[in-house]
Amino acid sequence: MEKIETIQTTYTGQLRTEAIHVQSGNKLITDAPTDNQGKGETFSPTDLLATSLASCIFTIMGIKAEASGFSIDGAKAKTWKIMSENPRRVAEVKIEYDFTMCELNDKQKKILKALVKVSPVPLSLHDETKQNISLKF
């Protein structure tokens, strides 16, 4: 069976890339951040890392919520990316999930809390990348 790539990425110049999701054709543009010679006009690659963490956790929570017969529709998350120097890398991602708009019982809250560290992106990040995750109910 032939493997087809998931994403095709092109460097378009001026510290930007264009990535195309092969299956859907959706496009995503990245730009270097202003603190690293870029214009900061769209997501930087490290912004996407932080976004991936928040979105992955939400996705796994959504799968489990649907399977358990409840909804987290409308829940929100605020995400902060903290960089370090020497080497320049994402040192910490802080995410505050807000479920106050969802009517959740104690059992459902417990289910969501248990999923914070077990989805693919949290398990894929380097151990030195601090994941500071909080849930507000």
WOBEL-V322991 format. One record per residue. N is the residue number from 1. RES is the residue in one small letter. PSI is psi in whole degrees, -180 to 180 (none if undefined). Layout:
N;RES;PSI / N;RES;PSI
//
This chain:
1;m;129 / 2;e;135 / 3;k;131 / 4;i;137 / 5;e;154 / 6;t;-41 / 7;i;138 / 8;q;124 / 9;t;136 / 10;t;133 / 11;y;118 / 12;t;1 / 13;g;166 / 14;q;40 / 15;l;30 / 16;r;152 / 17;t;158 / 18;e;123 / 19;a;135 / 20;i;126 / 21;h;112 / 22;v;-45 / 23;q;-41 / 24;s;-22 / 25;g;-1 / 26;n;145 / 27;k;150 / 28;l;131 / 29;i;137 / 30;t;154 / 31;d;144 / 32;a;146 / 33;p;161 / 34;t;-26 / 35;d;6 / 36;n;49 / 37;q;7 / 38;g;-180 / 39;k;-18 / 40;g;32 / 41;e;-8 / 42;t;-173 / 43;f;139 / 44;s;165 / 45;p;-39 / 46;t;-28 / 47;d;-40 / 48;l;-33 / 49;l;-48 / 50;a;-41 / 51;t;-40 / 52;s;-40 / 53;l;-50 / 54;a;-45 / 55;s;-38 / 56;c;-46 / 57;i;-45 / 58;f;-43 / 59;t;-46 / 60;i;-39 / 61;m;-42 / 62;g;-42 / 63;i;-48 / 64;k;-40 / 65;a;-48 / 66;e;-43 / 67;a;-27 / 68;s;1 / 69;g;24 / 70;f;170 / 71;s;144 / 72;i;18 / 73;d;133 / 74;g;-9 / 75;a;151 / 76;k;162 / 77;a;139 / 78;k;136 / 79;t;136 / 80;w;138 / 81;k;123 / 82;i;119 / 83;m;153 / 84;s;163 / 85;e;156 / 86;n;64 / 87;p;155 / 88;r;121 / 89;r;167 / 90;v;114 / 91;a;-32 / 92;e;144 / 93;v;125 / 94;k;128 / 95;i;130 / 96;e;109 / 97;y;139 / 98;d;112 / 99;f;17 / 100;t;-22 / 101;m;-7 / 102;c;141 / 103;e;98 / 104;l;138 / 105;n;176 / 106;d;-39 / 107;k;-43 / 108;q;-40 / 109;k;-42 / 110;k;-41 / 111;i;-48 / 112;l;-42 / 113;k;-36 / 114;a;-15 / 115;l;-5 / 116;v;-39 / 117;k;6 / 118;v;4 / 119;s;167 / 120;p;-44 / 121;v;-49 / 122;p;-36 / 123;l;-17 / 124;s;-20 / 125;l;150 / 126;h;144 / 127;d;-28 / 128;e;-9 / 129;t;109 / 130;k;132 / 131;q;106 / 132;n;96 / 133;i;131 / 134;s;150 / 135;l;131 / 136;k;125 / 137;f;none
//
